[in-house]
Amino acid sequence: MSVGKLEQARFALYQLGRIAAGAFFFVPHAWAGEAPNFITYTHQMEEPGNLEIATKGVVSKPDGGSRFLGSAIEFEYGTTAWWTTELYIDGQATGADSALFTGFRLENRFRLVPREHWINPVLYLEFEDINGADKSLLEVVGHDGNDDFLDPNAEARQEKKREMETKLILGSHAKGWTIAENFIAEKNIKHEPWEFGYALAVSRPFAFRAKPDRCIFCAENFQAGLEMYGGLGTHKDFGLTNTSHYVAPTIAWQLPNGPLIRFSPGFGMTAQSLPVLFRFSISYEVAQAGRAVREMFAGGKRQP
């Protein structure tokens, strides 16, 4: 099979995965209650046994390049109360070029203290097996910037990126606000220096008291916030020189007995940044998916 046909087959499998994810929108679920952030992680963990399925997208047009859609399908599972694991499957489509599967990411988050405190640390570990054509923009580190999105897909996908990424996540709740700070360190396994980045976010719901009657557009169904994220260079040239930085208002809408919809326009703050990013996400949480799978493999016998 030629390389072109192999990539087409991979992208077809990726699209089938998106369809399969959409099918989960019709099974019983629970509200995840997430912050509206796209880049910044809070200290919130997935409920044990629950499975969240999401599709995340980002649309942008680099200066001197073609418009693209970067996409990631996310499967997040609550392994325990202190451990959440996720699988990302990435792909992208670039105008006047091609669409292709770009790799996967396996992520784990570990809550370091069991009870709620004024500040709550979480350790994040991720392995990435992606190629240079990836445009999901799930983080910004080092000197990532506009020029990284100009190479043709056929050339960019030849670069293999097997990387380890770590984050220190700090989260707090204060007078209805959710506040989160992330410090990011990432390294290619075989070469390249350590790259650093950051992400900051604040958010809050429009209302805290739910109305007794079910409604779609009630204030308590909406959250809004603000994110800021960017690169901090490498261990050889740590700092803000020649780095990208973005500021992005965020909004989330939780449909009653339905998915969580999020949207965020992001604006580049430096010459190295992409001019504008439009992010969107639809997520759906399946309550006690782990138990349902165990019962299915147990021949329908209910597990205690």
N, C-alpha and C positions, 0 to 999 in steps of 0.2 A: 504494500500500500504506500502511495506517495505521501510526502510530508503534508501537502495541501489537503489531500483526502483525509489523512489522519486527524488534522486539526478540525476539519469540517465535522468528522464523526464525534470528536470530543465536544465541540460546541453544541452539536445536536443532543448529546447526552446531558450537557449543562441545561439546555432549554427544557428537556424532559424533567430534569430535577425541579425546575421552576414550576412546571405544571403540577408535579407531584406535591410540591409545597402548597400550591393553591388549593389542592384537594382537601388539605387539612382545615381549610376555613369552614368546612361543613361538619366538623365533629365537635363534641362538647369541649369547652375551654374554660379558662379562668383568666381574669384580668391581671396582666403582669404589673401594672402600676409603675411603669418605667418613667424615668426622666426623659425629656424630649431631646436629649443629646444624640449626636451622631459620632463624635470622635472621643469625647470625654467619658470615661467610665466612672460611675458612682460606686459606693461600697455595697449597693444592693446585690444580693445573690439570687439566683433562680430558686424557686421553692423545690425542695427535694421531691423527685419523681415527676416534676412537670417538664414538659418539652415546649420550647418556644421556637417557632419557625418564622423566619423573616426574609424578605427580599429587600436589599438596599441598593440604591442607585445614585450616581452622581453624573451630572451633565455639565460640560464646560467646553470652552474653545480657547486653546492657548494662542497667544500672540504668534502669528506666523504659521499656525497649524490648522488642522481640521477639527470640527466639533466631534466630541466623543461621548459615549455613554459607558461608564464603568459600572459594573454590577457585581453583587455578591449575594449568594444564598447562604443563610445562616441557620444552623441547627444548634440550639442551646439547651442543655439538659442539667437539671439540678441533681447532681450525684449525691451530695449530702448537704446539710445545712451550711457547711463551711467550704464546700468545693463545688464549683460550677465549671462544666466543660463545654466547649463549642467547636463546631466544624464549619468552616467557610469554604465555599466553592466559588471561585472568581471567574469572570469573563468580561469581555468588552467588545464594543462595536465602534469603529471610527469611520466618519463620513469620507467618501471617496477612497476608502481603503478596504478593510475587511472586518469580520467579526470572528472572535476566537475564544477558546477556553484558555485561561492563563495560569491556573494552578489552584492550590488549596492551602488552607491554614488550619492548624489544630491548636486550640487555645485552652488554657486552664487558669482559673482564678481561685485563690485560696484566701479566705478570710482569716486574719491572724488573731483576732480577739472575738470571743463568742457573743458578748453582750454589746449593746449600744453604748457608745461613749461620745464625748464632745467631738472627738475625731477618731475615725475608724479606718485602720490600714488594711489594704488588700494587696497580695502579691500576685502578679500576672506573669505567666510564662507562655510563650507562643513559638511554635515552629512553622515556618513558611517555606513552601516549595512552589514558587511562582517564577514566571519569566519576566523579562524586561518590558514586555508589552502590557503588563498589568496596570490598570487605571482605576482601580477601586478606591484608591485614596483613603484607606482606613486609618492612616496616620501620616504625619509629616515629620521627617527626621533629617538630620544632617543638613545638606545643601539641596534637598529636593526642591525642584522648581519648574518653571514654565518650560525650559529647554528639554526636560526629561520626556515631554509629551510630543516632541516634534519628529522623532524617528519613525519611519514606516513600520508597520506591524511585522512584515517579513524579516526586517533587520532586528527589531527590538526583541522579538521572541527568541532569538538565538542566545540571548543573555540569560543564564540560569541564576536564580537567586534563592539559595537555600540558606535561610537566616534564622537566627534565634533573636527573639524580641522579649524584653522584660519591661515591666512597668511597676512603679510604686503608686498605688491608687490610694488617695486620702479622701474620705467623704464625711460630711457633717450635715446635720439638720439644725436649723436655727430660725425660730419664729416663722415657721412655714416655708422657709427657703431650703432648697437642697444645694449644697456647695460641694464641688469636687475639684481636686487637683491631681494631675497625672504627670509623673516624670518618666520619660521613655528612654531606654537604651537598647540599641539594635546592632547586630553584627552578622556579617556574612560568615558562614562556618569556616570556609577555606581561606578567605583573604579579606582585604579591606579593613579599615579602622572601625572602632566603635563609633556609631552615630547616635546623636542625642536629639530629643525633642520634648515638647511639653503640650499639655492641653488643660484648659481651665473652663469651668462652667458654673453658672448659677441658674436655678429654675424654681418655679412654684406653680401650683394649680391656681386657676381663676377663683375657685371657691372650695371650701373645706367641708361644708355641710351639704349632703345630698338631699334632693327633694324627695318627698315620699312617692311621687308618681314617676314612672319611667319616662325619660325624655332623651332625645338625641342631642339637642343643642344646649343642654343645661351647662351652666358655667363650670360645674365640678367635673365635667367630661374633658375639659381643656387644660393644658399646661403650656406655659411659655417660658423661655429662658434666653440665655446668651452664652455662646461659646467663643473662646479664643484659643488658637493652637498654631504651632509652627515648629521650625527646626532650630537646633542649638549648635550646629556644627558637629565636629568630631573631637576625639580626645587630643588630636594634634592642633586643632584651631577652634576650640570651644568658644562659643559666643554668638553674636547676632549678625556678624558680617556675612554678606552674600547668602542669606537665608530667607525662606518664605514664611509669611505670617498671615493669618486669616482671622477675621472677626465675623461671627455668624449668629443672627437671631434665630431662634428655634421655636417651633410650635408643635404640639401633639394633640390629637383628638382621639379619645377612646370611645368607640361606638358601643352602646349597650349590647352585651352578648355578641360582640363582633370584634373585628381587628382594631389594633392601634395604628393610626396613620400619623406619620410625622413628615414635616417639611422644613427646609432651612435654606435660605439664600446666603451664600458666603462671599465675602469681598476681600480680595488680596490687598495687603497693606504695604508691600514692598515691590520693587522692580522685578524681583525674581519670582514673585507669586503669579499664579494663574489669575486673570482679571476677576472672574466671577465663577462661583460654583453654585449649582442648584442641586441640593440633596433631597431625596425622598425615601420613605420606607413604609412598608406595611408588615406588621408582625401579628402573630396569632399564637396564643398559648393554649396548649392541650394539657388539661389537668390530669395528673397521675397517669401519664402515658407509660411510664415504666411498669406500673402494675398491670395495665391493659395488655402490654406485650408479654409479660410473664404469664398471665392467665391464658393468652392465646397459645403459647408454647406448652402450657400445662394441660392442654386439651379441654379448656373451658372450665377447669376446676378453680374455684375461687381461692386466692391465696390469702392467708391471714394478715 
